[in-house]
Amino acid sequence: MQAISRDQNIRVIWDFNMSEEITCCFQQEPIKELKLYKIASELLQTERAYVTRLYLLDQVFCTKLTEEAGKGTFPVEVVKGIFSNVGSIHTFHSQFLLPGLETRMSQWDSTPRIGDILAQLAPFLRMYAEYVKNFDNAMDLLKQWMERSAQFNAIIQDIQSQEACGNLTLQHHMLEPVQRVPRYEMLLKDYLKKLPEDDPDRSQAEKSLNIISMAATHSNTAIRKMENLKKLMEIYEMLGGEEDIVNPSNELIKEGQILKLAARNTSSMEIYLILFNNMLLYCVPKFSLVGQRFTVRTRVGVEGMKVLETSNDDYPHTFQVSGKERTLELQASSEQDKEDWIKAFQKTIEIFQQKNETFKSASKEVVDEVSVKELGKRAPRWIRDNEVTMCMKCKEPFNPLTRRRHHCRACGYVVCYKCSDYKASLRYDGNKLNKVCKDCYFILTGRMDAEEPVSGKKRGILEIEAAQVSGNSVLCGFLQHSTDRTKPCQRVWCVIPQHDALVLYLYGAPQDVKAQCTIPLLGYQVEDVQRSLDHPPTSFRLRQSKSVHYFTADTEEVKLRWLGVICKAVIGEMPECQTPDDGDLANGCHEGVPDGS
């Protein structure tokens, strides 16, 4: 046999290793493609199941309750308040997202990607903000009316007993829309991990992930809020109904048993501490036959609180918590337990101080129309009474009997009696005492309020000022509006903002600081209304499932302008700004925004 040389031997080994590496590379490609296909398939399968649940919420629960409410058994507004815009969400998923995913999966061999579909449709997930924002209120209404109305409760119990419900409660099904958006985020992150860096779908997938992540933040916040409220209820019962515990502003930070050292001697006693974002509860055990119960001995506010590590030869793992109301010397069960408590206190104090500083800054900048330097020195421009339908501070609606209009003499805002129950001397009026709103009072007097002003709170979805969006709108103007053809229409200020061009905002007046309602236009049907005494030929309506909105324009031209914009929005197209002709400001893009002059 011919001997193999050393060089030949090395070449054979090199050829073998190279061929093995090349084979391995070729094997990895099909594996990656298979993983991408599995992720896309999971997205489609879960979407089908989700649409089935949405149908149950929209077409079964909501429809049955709406039909019964039509008989006068309970208010139809209760049903609307519970289900919010679930009809729009159902329409979007059943008519747009699910069909798109089904079509793409049937064409996977030629078009193996999903990023482009999600990038196109992900912006519509913004409609979840309204549902998530309303979720807490929906749960409260549902609980309240299941206890108040036997017929309301019977309908829900009957549907929950059906096989389609899967032995789950309505509350469980209503949580699914809140959980769905974070599910998209998780699947899309997994998809991007498996997607090659140079894949043409990567840019679209990353774009859609950014949009979905923002929407998921709201949903995750709502989930955490629900979990926090559930925990607050448990603490409320554990403390025997202690006041002000079940409050959405309270956030549980840490709780647990710990030893408290006596101030006068070396004795100690076991207590139970409950730390919230704004207070500490020092509790002691009390006798109970139904589980562990405690009595609140002292409340210590986080404002001004300090935490110090102490040393005690007789008692290890000690630290001290001091506040305006009480100082406590505490002993943890271990060094780790001590560190955990100290970190929890320090973080809570730090966050509280940061929010307090933000509040102080906000209170100094609360007035926009009149600068802080000029406040009280120059007479403000008054907002006219007919330009608002609600208090510009607390946003409560005005009425001629119990909540009348008052003007702040410092900033000119129209406010209710509660928000104007302050007086301050104004230099422009010879330093005489004048009625002012709460925010101006604290600026003019240099005092600080313990309660955060309305302007410092995070705004809800309806808390967008009409004048703010009207100036940057696709279309705005007055229309007559009604949700019941048998009832008279109400004149409302309608706005389709440029930043949210698929949503119609309805205000009571052009200067209102909060919308009466919003209509997500996607999926609605636009129809002409048959001419009658109640509805002239300039009328049209928007219909989706059981939700119907009737509108009447002042002229046929104005009606056509609104229809041109709305007909695009209902099919998901972004409408263009409707600029009015010269000399004709009837409902144009910047039409009729009152300047008060």
C-alpha positions in Angstrom: 0.0 0.0 0.0 1.3 3.4 -0.9 2.3 5.5 2.1 0.4 8.9 2.6 2.7 11.8 3.1 2.4 14.3 6.0 1.2 17.1 3.6 -1.4 14.8 2.1 -2.6 13.8 5.5 -3.0 17.5 6.6 -4.9 18.3 3.4 -7.3 15.4 3.9 -8.0 16.6 7.5 -8.5 20.2 6.3 -10.8 19.1 3.5 -12.8 17.0 6.0 -13.2 19.9 8.5 -14.1 22.4 5.8 -16.7 20.1 4.3 -18.2 19.5 7.8 -18.3 23.3 8.5 -20.0 24.0 5.1 -22.5 21.3 5.7 -23.2 22.7 9.2 -23.9 26.2 7.7 -26.3 24.7 5.1 -28.1 22.8 7.9 -28.5 26.0 10.0 -30.3 28.0 7.3 -33.3 25.6 7.1 -33.4 25.5 10.9 -33.7 29.3 11.2 -36.4 29.4 8.5 -38.3 26.7 10.3 -38.1 28.6 13.6 -39.4 31.8 11.8 -42.3 29.8 10.3 -43.2 28.4 13.7 -43.3 31.9 15.3 -45.5 33.2 12.5 -47.8 30.1 12.8 -48.1 30.7 16.6 -49.0 34.3 15.9 -51.7 33.2 13.5 -53.1 30.5 15.8 -53.2 32.8 18.8 -54.8 35.5 16.7 -57.6 33.2 15.7 -58.3 32.3 19.3 -58.2 35.9 20.3 -60.7 37.0 17.7 -63.0 34.3 19.0 -62.8 35.8 22.5 -63.4 39.3 21.1 -66.5 38.0 19.3 -67.7 36.6 22.6 -67.2 40.0 24.3 -68.6 42.2 21.5 -71.3 40.1 19.9 -72.5 38.0 22.8 -71.9 39.7 26.2 -72.2 43.3 24.9 -75.1 42.6 22.5 -77.2 40.7 25.0 -76.7 43.3 27.7 -77.5 46.1 25.2 -80.7 44.4 24.1 -81.8 44.1 27.7 -80.8 47.7 28.5 -83.1 48.8 25.6 -86.0 47.4 27.6 -85.2 49.9 30.4 -84.0 47.2 32.9 -80.7 49.2 33.4 -79.1 52.2 31.7 -77.5 51.5 28.3 -74.7 53.9 29.4 -73.6 51.2 31.9 -73.0 48.7 29.1 -71.1 51.3 27.1 -69.0 52.1 30.1 -68.1 48.5 30.7 -67.2 47.5 27.1 -65.7 50.8 26.0 -64.4 50.5 22.4 -64.3 46.6 22.3 -66.4 46.8 19.1 -63.7 48.7 17.3 -61.0 46.4 18.5 -63.0 43.3 17.4 -63.6 44.9 13.9 -59.9 45.7 13.5 -58.7 42.2 14.4 -61.4 40.2 12.6 -61.5 42.3 9.4 -57.9 43.5 9.1 -55.2 41.8 11.1 -56.4 38.2 11.1 -57.2 38.2 7.3 -53.8 39.7 6.6 -52.0 37.1 8.7 -54.0 34.2 7.0 -53.2 35.5 3.5 -49.5 35.8 4.3 -49.2 32.3 5.9 -50.9 30.8 2.8 -48.1 32.5 0.7 -45.2 31.8 3.1 -43.2 29.8 0.5 -43.0 32.9 -1.8 -43.1 35.6 0.9 -41.7 34.3 4.2 -42.1 37.5 6.3 -44.6 39.1 8.8 -42.8 42.3 9.7 -44.3 44.3 6.8 -47.9 43.3 7.8 -47.3 44.3 11.4 -45.6 47.5 10.5 -48.6 48.5 8.4 -51.2 47.6 11.0 -49.4 48.2 14.3 -50.3 51.9 14.4 -54.0 50.9 14.9 -53.1 49.3 18.2 -53.3 52.8 19.6 -57.0 52.2 20.0 -56.1 49.9 22.9 -55.2 53.0 24.9 -58.9 53.9 25.4 -59.8 50.3 26.4 -56.9 50.1 28.9 -57.6 53.5 30.3 -61.2 52.5 30.9 -60.4 49.1 32.3 -60.5 50.0 36.0 -63.8 51.8 35.6 -65.2 48.9 33.7 -64.4 46.5 36.5 -66.0 48.8 39.0 -69.2 49.2 36.9 -69.4 45.4 36.3 -69.1 44.6 40.0 -71.6 47.3 41.0 -74.3 46.3 38.6 -73.9 42.5 39.1 -74.8 43.3 42.7 -77.5 45.9 42.0 -79.5 44.3 39.1 -80.7 40.7 39.2 -81.4 40.7 35.5 -78.0 42.1 34.7 -76.3 39.4 36.8 -78.6 36.6 35.3 -77.6 37.5 31.7 -73.9 37.3 32.6 -74.2 34.1 34.6 -76.1 32.5 31.7 -73.5 33.3 29.2 -70.7 32.3 31.5 -72.3 28.8 31.8 -72.1 28.3 28.1 -69.4 26.1 26.6 -68.0 29.0 24.5 -66.9 30.7 27.7 -64.8 27.8 28.8 -65.9 28.1 32.5 -64.2 31.5 32.7 -65.8 34.7 34.0 -66.5 37.9 32.0 -63.8 39.6 34.0 -61.3 37.1 32.8 -62.3 37.5 29.1 -62.2 41.3 29.5 -58.6 41.1 30.6 -57.5 39.4 27.3 -57.4 42.7 25.3 -55.1 44.2 28.0 -52.8 41.1 27.8 -52.8 40.8 24.0 -50.5 43.7 23.0 -47.7 42.5 25.3 -48.1 39.1 23.7 -47.4 40.6 20.2 -44.3 42.3 21.7 -43.0 39.0 23.0 -43.6 37.1 19.7 -42.0 39.9 17.7 -38.9 40.0 19.9 -38.5 36.2 19.4 -39.0 36.7 15.6 -36.3 39.3 15.5 -33.8 37.1 17.4 -34.2 34.4 14.8 -34.2 36.8 11.8 -30.8 37.2 10.0 -29.2 40.7 10.3 -29.3 41.2 6.5 -32.9 39.9 6.0 -35.1 42.4 4.1 -37.9 42.0 6.7 -35.7 43.2 9.6 -36.3 47.0 9.2 -40.1 46.5 9.0 -40.1 44.1 12.0 -38.0 46.5 14.1 -40.3 49.4 13.1 -43.4 47.5 14.2 -41.7 46.4 17.4 -41.1 50.0 18.4 -44.8 50.9 17.9 -46.1 47.7 19.6 -43.7 48.3 22.6 -45.2 51.7 23.2 -48.7 50.2 23.2 -47.6 47.3 25.4 -46.3 49.8 28.0 -49.9 51.0 28.6 -51.2 47.4 28.8 -48.5 46.3 31.2 -49.2 49.4 33.4 -52.9 48.4 33.5 -52.0 44.8 34.5 -49.8 46.0 37.3 -52.4 48.4 38.4 -55.0 45.6 38.6 -52.6 43.4 40.6 -51.9 46.4 42.9 -55.6 47.0 43.5 -56.2 43.4 44.2 -53.4 43.5 46.8 -54.8 46.7 48.3 -58.2 44.9 48.8 -56.4 42.1 50.7 -54.7 44.6 52.9 -58.0 46.5 53.4 -59.6 43.3 54.7 -56.6 42.3 56.7 -56.8 45.7 58.5 -60.5 45.4 59.2 -61.7 48.0 56.7 -59.0 50.7 57.3 -59.9 54.0 55.5 -58.1 55.3 52.4 -56.4 51.9 51.6 -58.1 51.0 48.4 -57.1 54.1 46.5 -55.5 53.9 43.0 -52.9 56.4 44.1 -51.6 54.0 46.8 -48.9 51.6 45.6 -47.8 48.8 47.8 -44.0 48.7 48.1 -43.2 46.2 50.8 -44.9 44.5 53.8 -43.9 42.0 56.4 -43.3 41.2 60.1 -40.5 42.8 62.0 -39.5 43.6 65.6 -39.9 47.0 67.1 -37.5 48.0 69.9 -39.0 49.9 72.9 -37.7 53.5 73.3 -37.4 53.3 77.2 -36.0 49.8 77.8 -34.5 46.9 75.9 -37.8 45.0 75.3 -39.1 44.3 71.8 -42.4 43.4 70.3 -43.5 41.9 66.9 -45.3 44.3 64.6 -46.4 44.3 61.0 -45.1 47.0 58.6 -46.8 48.0 55.4 -44.9 50.5 53.2 -46.8 52.4 50.5 -45.4 54.9 48.0 -46.8 57.7 50.3 -47.0 56.3 53.8 -45.9 53.7 56.3 -48.4 51.8 58.4 -47.2 50.5 61.8 -49.6 47.7 62.7 -50.1 45.4 65.7 -51.8 41.9 65.7 -55.4 41.6 66.9 -57.4 38.5 67.8 -59.4 37.1 64.9 -61.1 33.8 64.1 -60.9 34.4 60.3 -57.3 34.6 59.4 -54.6 37.0 60.4 -55.8 40.5 61.3 -54.0 43.7 62.4 -54.9 47.1 63.8 -53.1 50.3 62.5 -51.3 51.9 65.4 -49.6 54.7 63.5 -49.4 56.2 60.0 -46.1 57.8 59.1 -46.0 60.0 55.9 -43.1 59.5 53.5 -42.7 63.2 53.2 -39.8 64.2 55.4 -39.0 60.5 56.2 -35.5 59.4 56.9 -34.0 55.9 57.3 -30.7 55.2 59.2 -28.7 52.1 59.9 -28.0 51.7 63.6 -25.8 49.5 65.7 -26.9 47.8 68.9 -24.7 45.2 70.7 -27.8 43.4 72.2 -29.9 43.6 69.1 -28.3 42.9 65.7 -29.7 43.9 62.2 -31.3 47.1 63.5 -32.2 50.4 61.7 -34.3 53.5 62.4 -37.1 55.0 60.5 -38.1 58.6 61.5 -40.9 60.7 60.2 -42.9 63.7 61.2 -45.4 61.6 63.1 -43.2 58.9 64.7 -39.7 57.4 65.0 -39.3 53.7 65.0 -36.3 51.6 65.9 -36.6 48.2 64.1 -34.9 44.9 64.2 -34.9 42.7 61.1 -34.7 38.9 61.1 -31.3 38.8 59.3 -28.8 41.1 57.7 -30.3 40.5 54.2 -33.8 41.3 55.5 -32.4 44.5 57.0 -30.8 45.5 53.7 -34.0 44.8 51.8 -36.1 47.0 54.1 -33.5 49.9 54.0 -33.4 49.7 50.2 -37.2 49.8 49.9 -37.4 52.8 52.2 -34.6 54.7 50.4 -36.1 54.1 47.0 -39.6 55.1 48.1 -38.2 58.3 49.7 -36.2 59.2 46.6 -39.1 58.7 44.2 -41.4 60.7 46.5 -38.9 63.6 46.6 -38.5 63.6 42.8 -42.3 63.8 42.3 -42.5 66.6 44.9 -39.9 68.6 43.0 -41.7 68.0 39.7 -44.9 69.3 41.3 -43.2 72.4 42.6 -41.9 73.2 39.1 -45.3 72.5 37.6 -47.1 74.8 40.0 -44.7 77.7 39.0 -45.5 77.1 35.3 -49.2 76.4 35.5 -50.3 79.6 33.8 -49.6 79.8 30.0 -51.7 82.8 28.8 -50.4 85.2 31.5 -46.8 84.7 32.5 -45.9 84.2 36.1 -44.2 87.6 36.2 -47.3 89.3 34.9 -49.8 87.3 36.9 -51.9 89.7 39.0 -50.2 92.7 37.4 -52.1 92.7 34.1 -55.7 92.0 33.5 -56.1 88.6 31.7 -58.2 87.8 28.6 -61.3 86.1 29.8 -62.4 82.9 28.2 -66.1 83.4 27.1 -68.8 81.4 28.9 -70.1 79.8 25.7 -66.7 78.5 24.7 -66.6 75.9 27.5 -69.0 73.4 28.9 -66.9 72.2 31.8 -64.6 73.6 34.5 -61.1 74.2 33.0 -59.5 73.0 36.2 -61.3 70.0 37.5 -63.2 69.2 34.2 -66.6 68.7 35.9 -69.5 69.7 33.6 -71.3 73.0 34.3 -75.0 73.2 35.0 -77.2 76.2 35.8 -78.1 75.0 39.3 -75.3 73.2 41.2 -72.2 74.0 39.1 -72.2 77.5 37.6 -69.5 79.3 35.7 -67.0 81.6 37.5 -64.0 83.5 36.1 -60.5 83.5 37.6 -59.5 87.2 37.8 -55.9 86.3 37.4 -55.7 83.9 34.4 -59.1 84.4 32.9 -60.1 80.7 33.0 -63.7 79.6 33.4 -63.9 77.5 36.5 -66.5 76.0 38.9 -67.2 77.4 42.4 -65.0 74.8 44.1 -62.0 75.7 41.9 -62.6 79.5 42.4 -63.1 79.4 46.2 -59.9 81.4 46.7 -59.0 85.1 47.0 -55.8 86.9 46.3 -54.8 90.6 46.0 -54.2 91.6 42.3 -52.0 94.6 41.6 -53.8 95.6 38.4 -57.0 96.1 40.5 -55.3 98.3 43.2 -54.3 95.2 45.3 -57.9 94.5 46.1 -58.9 90.9 46.9 -60.3 89.1 43.9 -61.7 85.7 43.2 -59.0 83.4 41.7 -58.6 79.7 40.9 -56.6 77.4 43.1 -53.5 77.3 40.9 -53.2 81.1 40.6 -53.8 81.4 44.4 -50.8 79.3 45.2 -48.6 81.2 42.7 -49.7 84.6 43.9 -49.4 83.8 47.6 -46.3 81.7 47.3 -47.9 78.8 49.2 -47.8 75.1 48.3 -50.8 72.9 48.3 -50.6 69.3 49.6 -52.7 68.1 46.6 -51.2 68.1 43.2 -52.9 70.5 40.9 -55.0 69.2 38.0 -52.6 70.5 35.4 -49.8 68.3 36.9 -51.7 65.1 36.6 -51.2 62.7 33.7 -53.8 63.4 31.1 -56.4 60.8 30.1 -57.4 60.0 26.6 -60.2 62.5 26.6 -58.2 65.2 28.4 -56.9 66.9 25.3 -57.9 70.6 24.9 -60.2 71.4 21.9 -58.2 74.5 21.0 -55.0 72.5 21.1 -56.1 69.9 18.5 -58.2 72.2 16.4 -55.2 74.3 15.4 -53.5 71.1 14.1 -56.4 69.1 12.7 -57.3 67.4 9.5 -60.8 68.8 9.9 -62.7 70.6 12.6 -66.0 72.4 13.0 -69.5 72.3 14.4 -71.9 69.4 13.7 -75.2 68.4 15.2 -74.8 65.0 16.9 -77.1 62.3 18.4 -76.9 58.6 19.2 -80.7 58.2 19.1 -82.7 59.2 16.1 -85.8 59.8 18.2 -84.0 62.4 20.4 -83.0 65.9 19.4 -79.4 66.5 18.2 -76.8 68.4 20.3 -74.4 70.9 18.7 -70.9 69.7 19.2 -67.4 70.8 18.2 -65.9 68.0 16.1 -62.2 67.5 15.5 -60.1 64.9 13.6 -56.5 65.7 14.8 -53.5 65.3 12.5 -51.7 63.3 15.2 -54.6 60.9 15.6 -56.3 61.0 12.1 -58.4 57.9 12.6 -60.2 59.2 15.6 -63.1 61.7 15.8 -63.1 63.9 19.0 -66.4 65.4 20.1 -66.3 68.5 22.4 -69.1 70.6 23.9 -67.4 73.8 22.9 -64.2 74.9 21.1 -62.4 75.9 24.3 -63.2 72.8 26.3 -60.3 71.1 28.0 -61.8 67.6 27.8 -63.6 65.8 25.0 -67.1 64.4 25.7 -66.2 61.3 23.8 -64.1 59.9 21.0 -65.1 57.7 18.1 -62.3 55.4 16.6 -63.4 55.6 13.0 -61.7 52.4 11.8 -64.3 49.8 10.8 -67.4 52.1 10.9 -69.9 52.1 8.0 -70.7 55.6 6.6 -74.4 55.9 5.5 -76.7 58.6 4.3 -79.7 59.2 6.5 -83.2 59.1 4.9 -84.6 62.6 4.8 -87.2 63.3 7.5 -88.4 66.2 9.8 -85.7 65.3 12.3 -82.9 64.7 9.8 -82.4 67.1 6.8 -80.6 66.1 3.6 -77.2 67.3 5.1 -77.3 64.4 7.6 -75.2 61.2 7.7 -74.6 58.4 10.2 -71.7 56.2 11.4 -72.7 52.6 12.2 -70.7 49.7 13.8 -72.5 46.8 15.4 -74.9 48.3 17.9 -73.2 51.7 18.0 -74.8 54.4 15.8 -73.9 58.1 15.6 -76.1 60.6 13.7 -74.6 63.8 12.4 -76.0 66.8 10.6 -73.9 69.5 8.9 -75.0 73.1 8.2 -74.7 72.8 4.4 -74.3 70.1 1.8 -70.7 71.3 1.1 -69.7 70.9 4.7 -71.3 67.5 4.8 -69.3 66.4 1.7 -66.1 67.7 3.2 -66.6 65.6 6.4 -67.6 62.5 4.4 -64.5 62.8 2.3 -62.3 62.6 5.4 -64.3 60.0 7.3 -64.7 57.6 4.4 -60.9 57.3 4.2 -60.5 57.0 8.0 -63.0 54.1 8.3 -60.9 51.9 5.9 -57.6 52.7 7.6 -56.3 55.4 5.1 -54.8 58.5 6.5 -57.0 61.5 5.3 -55.4 64.7 4.0 -55.9 68.1 5.7 -59.0 69.8 4.2 -57.8 73.4 3.6 -60.8 75.7 3.1 -61.0 78.0 0.0 -60.3 81.7 0.4 -63.2 83.5 1.9 -64.9 80.2 3.0 -63.9 79.0 6.4 -66.7 76.5 6.8 -65.2 73.6 8.7 -61.7 73.8 7.3 -58.5 72.5 8.8 -58.0 75.6 10.9 -61.6 76.8 10.8 -63.4 78.5 13.6 -60.9 78.1 16.4 -62.0 80.9 18.6 -59.3 83.2 19.8 -61.6 85.0 22.3 -60.8 88.4 20.9 
